[in-house]
Amino acid sequence: MTAKPSRHTFGLDEFGLDDRMRLFGYVTAENRFAYLWLLRAFETARSSYHVMLPTADVAAAMEALHQTNPECPDPADLELPRLLDALVDWRVLDRGQDGTRATTLAEYRNRHSVYQFTEAGYRAYRAVETVLTATMDDTTLSRLVFADLLADLTALAAANEAGDAEEVYRKLNRLDRALADIAERAARFYHMLGDLSRTNDVSPEVFLAHKDALLAHLRDFHDELQRYTPRLRAAVHEVEATGLDRLIEAAAEADERLFHTPMERLEDWRRRWRGLRSWLAPPGPDEASEADRLADATIGAIGDVLALLRRVTEARRGGVSRESQLRHLAAWFTRAGSQEAAHALFDVVFGLGGPRHAAVAHPDPEAIPTRLSWWEAPAVELSRTLVATGRAPGTGRGRPARVDRGEDRRHRLRADQLARERQLADAAAVLAEEGLDGHRLDEAQTGVLLRLLDIALAARTGGAARAPLAAAAHGVRLTLTPTPGRFTTVVTAAGRLHLDGYALTVTAATHTAVRRPELVPA
């Protein structure tokens, strides 16, 4: 009977894997916050190029953190030697001896202990800090990276053709990191959108305040992705045309990982290039790339955001969301005292009673004795319309009338609408150029001004009654600035418009362009 070989996991045997798992033992320990601040003290000293710390320096670093962070425990209240020994047992810290600090023979014999991070312990600490400091602020899609990818691919082709192995390694390594960053950012961003659409605690105010920026971010990213995808695919083919095998060999030759064999480095870079190609230029003509899938996911995310916007808007209009209503209704059914009460609640809420044809009365109810059962009583004549459709006879008879489209009237109304929009756009341009002071507004300019005032005042809320108001339309921007005690008067063709407590300015909107409507077939 032969012994079963030991099972390896990610290159580690069971003992090595157990040692790595023990690195996170301080996270669940009783004094986990003290351990965390103790390691932060080591990180602070490491940032100042102090790697090995004796116990006295560890206490001084903890004291400095305690002075600037009230959450940090006082080192005087902690048993630092015991905590340091525990971190050494977990292999997070490494303990050494430093006899050079001794000033007497007795101190030299006792020798001072010094501590520093182990390599695996520092990685474990950084992983914990990454989880603790993770926020949603960096869950964004980088649209500027596509230009860098295209430039790196062009430089990679030139370096491979020139035989510059080090430049090939640098560019290929940079491309690998850039694609990994894109994939990670996309995963975090779409996961955040999924959490946002699934959560029951959506804040309407926060979502409505950021929805425009979110939709603009998704739209810009999708536009850049669509613009650069064919150019990146062509750049990948140009790189391969310079010699793919030579490219992989050059990258593996310049790779400085000592503990990888040449064959392992070759296979690793070949795998990275296959991943890069699957992202930008898959080999099959009908095979979708990861960039195409990312574009589809972006379009789906835009639809999800719009659906969430509709849900939030409906909740604000009704005062409470449909989901909240159903949850309260389910609670009422749960608290119903009896089955009869639950049935009564069901009938009241959903309005579902007996079948309508079963509620039809006999023309002469008194002719049938009440003691007779349904089996014995004569049948009641029912209308076929009532039985088949549930509608009472006499409603909805006949075929529906033909809809008169009125194409001529529709074209005429469309032309009139476009003419009014052109007139308002011209009036808005004159209004932004000449201003309001000393200028009598005609009818069209007055209409633009009133429309802008209506938009600005409609956006006013009770909590920000004296905050500046702004509105933009037809390529101009109106700003209402609160000025207590000031009286603004605008002369119009219909009379004088007085604004008490506001200063009124109209300027050209720099972020939008005035688009003149054109007569097109409806």
VEXLO-300996 format. One record per residue (C-alpha): x, y, z. Coordinates in steps of 0.05 Angstrom, whole numbers, plus 5000, padded with zeros to 4 digits. Layout:
residues N
XYZ;...
END
This chain:
residues 522
500050005000;503250644977;502751295015;498351814985;502252434963;501053075000;496053544970;498654214947;494654844944;497055444903;504255194907;504055084983;503654445023;498854375081;503854635132;505555245090;498255385078;496855345153;502455835167;499556325117;492656265147;495456405216;497857085192;490657335201;489957065271;490357755302;484157975264;479657525306;483657555371;480757865434;485158495430;484558555354;484159315355;490459365398;494058895350;491659315291;494259965320;500759625340;501859415268;499960115245;505560375290;510359915253;507660165187;508760885208;515960735227;516960355162;514660965123;520261355159;525360815138;525660515209;524859785197;527359445261;524359715326;525959545398;520359535449;521760245471;521160515400;514760115390;511860445452;514061135428;510861025360;504460785394;504561405438;505161855377;499161515344;495261585409;496562335410;493862435339;488461895339;483861835399;481761135375;488860885386;489560565455;494560845504;500960415503;501360505579;495060085585;497559525541;502358945553;506759085493;511558495504;505758005506;502558305444;509058295406;510357575425;503457385400;504757725333;511457355329;507756695341;502956865284;509056995239;506757715227;512957995261;520057735264;524157795327;531657885328;536958085379;540858735378;546758725427;549559385402;544659785443;547159495509;550959975555;552859475609;555158755610;548558535642;544558865586;549058535534;547857855565;540257975567;540558265496;535158725469;529658445425;528058815360;521958695317;520358795244;515058575194;515857915159;514657945084;508357525089;506157885152;506658565118;502558305060;497258045108;497058705145;496359095080;490658635058;486958775123;488059525116;485559495044;479059175067;478259675124;479460285082;475460055020;470460584998;465960694938;469861314917;474560924871;469060504838;469660874772;471060674700;477260984671;475961214600;482861544593;486560884595;484660694524;489261224494;494960964537;493560244514;493860454441;500360834452;503460254489;501459754435;504560204381;510960274422;510959514435;510659374360;516459854347;520659554404;519458834381;521359014310;527659354335;529458764380;529459174444;527958634496;527759094556;522959574523;518558994502;518458744574;516659444601;511059574551;508158874557;508358904632;504959584631;499559324584;498358734630;497559184691;493059674653;488259114631;488158824701;486359514728;480759584676;477858904694;478259044769;475159734762;469559464718;468058894767;467659374826;463559884788;458359404762;458059064829;456659744860;451059864810;448059184826;448159334900;445060014886;439359714846;438059144895;438359524960;431959704997;434860335028;435960754966;436261484986;432261864933;435762524948;442762234941;441061834879;437462404843;443262874860;448362404827;444262064772;446462564718;453762474735;452961724736;449461684669;454462174638;460261744665;457361114635;455861454568;462861764562;466161094579;461860724528;463461244474;470861204487;470560444487;466860434421;471760924390;478060564411;475959834404;477359774328;483860164335;486259724392;484459094352;488559344293;494359514340;494458814368;494858524298;500658994282;504358754343;503458024324;505758184253;512558364281;513457654309;509557374368;514656844387;520257364387;515857814430;514657274483;521957064484;524257784492;519457914550;521557264584;528957414574;528258104608;523957824664;527757874730;523757364771;529356934798;525156354824;521856204757;525055764706;525856014634;520255554612;515655804667;517056524647;515656374574;509056024591;507056594637;508157134585;504756714532;498756654578;498757404590;498757554516;492957074505;489057444558;490758114526;488557864458;482057584486;480658274514;482158674452;482458224390;479757504396;482257024343;475356814317;471657294270;465057174305;467957134375;466357714420;472058044457;472058244530;471858964507;465358814470;462558474531;464559084573;460859534524;454659094529;455159114605;455659864603;449259914561;445859444610;448259864668;445260484635;438560114630;439059904703;440460614726;434460864686;430060324716;432460514785;431061244769;423961054749;423060664813;425661224856;421361734819;415161314828;416761234902;417461984910;411062124873;407161624914;410561794980;412561064991;415560534946;411559944919;416259474954;415059815021;407459765010;407859014996;412258915058;407159275102;401558865070;405358225084;406058445157;398558565161;397157865135;402057575185;398557935243;391557735220;387957415278;384156895239;383356595170;376856985160;380457635176;385957465125;380657315072;377157975087;383758355081;385158005015;378358194987;379258925009;386259004983;385758644916;378258744903;377258024882;370257764898;366257204869;365557094794;361257624763;356757134726;355256784793;352557444821;347157544768;340257564799;333957234771;329157714737;323757534788;327457334853;320857234891;318656694842;324056214868;323455964940;329656104982;329655395010;331655104942;338854954930;342655144867;341854444841;334254484847;332955214829;331855404755;337855664718;338956404705;340256614633;347156924624;349957344568;355457024527;359357674531;359257654607;361456924609;367056994557;369957674574;367257854642;364058494614;356758644623;352658624559;351759284524;358859544538;364059574483;359459324427;361759354355;368559394324;373059974343;372760564298;378560694251;383761164279;384461804239;391861944238;391262634207;398162644175;397163334145;395263634212;401163274245;406063564195;403164254203;403464224278;410663964275;412664534229;409365044276;412964744335;419764774301;418465494280;416965684352;423165334376;427465704325;424366354346;425866214419;433066004403;434266654365;431067054421;435366704473;441666864434;439867604431;437967584505;444767304525;448467804480;444868444500;443068274572;437168534613;439469224636;436569794594;433569314544;426169224529;424568504516;420068314459;414867764463;419567194444;424967424493;419767494547;417566774534;424766524541;425666914606;419166654636;420865934617;427665994650;424566304712;419465734715;425065204712;429265554764;423665674814;420964964805;427664684828;427465094892;426764694957;424664915025;431364775058;435165215009;430365795000;435866314998;440865924957;442566154886;437965864833;439965704761;436665434699;439065314627;435065254563;435965454490;443465544500;442966074554;443566044630;439466444680;442066564750;437866824809;442367074864;439067234932;440267974947;435968195006;433568904999;434668954925;429069044875;430168804803;425769044746;425568774675;421969154621;417968704574;413068804517;407368604564;409469054621;414469074678;416868444715;419068584787;423368104827;424068264901;430468014935;433867704874;439067934824;437667674754;443067514702;442767164635;449066904602;450866414547;451265704572;458465484558;457164744570;451864674517;451264884445;445065194416;442164704367;437465024318;431664564301;430864384228;424664204189;424963454179;419462964159;415662724220;
END
